[in-house]
Amino acid sequence: MARIRTIKPEFFTSEKVAQLTDPAKITFIGLWTEADDYGVLQDNAKILKGHLWPLDDTKTAVDLSLHVQELIDLVGQGDWGVAVV
């Protein structure tokens, strides 16, 4: 179930976030709303696409997977205090 989350102003001035494509940034924010309080979310690109990009027929589950891969690649560039498994 989606949750209400807040975005800190620092998100928009982050040099790391600035490296992402705009669709990956929106997917990143959307993933926050889908994750539970422990950061766990469903690992199904089709379902996540439906939740995060429901009215955008130009986006596919493959696109969402590419956005997530962008995030994983970015996390691998530094210590964000997260584990990629």
N, C-alpha and C positions, 0 to 999 in steps of 0.2 A: 504494500500500500504506500502511495506517495506521501511524503511528509513535507511540512513547511520548513524551509531552511532560510537562513539569511546569508547574504554575500557581503563580505567585508570590503570596504573601499580599496584596500590594498590589492585585491584581485586584479583590478584594472590597471594598476601600475607595476605589476609583477613582471620582471624581465623574463622569468621562466614561462609564464602564461602567454606573454607576447610572442613567444616562439611558435605557439599553436596556430593552426588555421582557425578562422572564425567558426566554422561548423564544429570543430573539435572543442572549442571553448564552450559553445552552447551545450554540446553533449556532456562535457565535464560538469557544468552546472546542473544539468538534468540528472546526471548520475547521483548527485548529492541528494536530490529529492527522492530517488528510488531506493537508496541505501537505508538499511535500518540503523539504529543507534550505535551499532558496532562496526558500521561500514560495509556490511555484507549485503550483496544484492544478487538478483537472479542472473545467472550466466547464460542468457539466451538472447542473442542479438535480435531475433525477430520480435520478441515480446518487448524488449527495451526500445526498439525502433518505434513500435506502436505506441509506447508510452511517451517517448521523448520527441518524436517527429510525427505525430498522428495525422496531421493535415498536409504534410509535405510529401507529395507523390514523387518528388525527384530524389528523395533520400531512400536508401534501401538498408536492409540488415547488413549487407556487405559494407556500405558506407559507414554505418555505426561501428562495425568491427575495425575499420581503418582508423576512425577517430580514437577508439580505445587503444589501438596500437600506438598511435601518436602519443597518447598520455603515458603509456607504459615506457616508451622510448625516452620521453622527457624525464620521467621519474628516475630512470636509470642513469641520468646525467648528474645526479646529486643526492644529497641526503634530505629527503622530505619526511623522514620518519614513518615510511610505509613499507610494507613488504609486498613484492610482486611474486606470486606463486603460480 
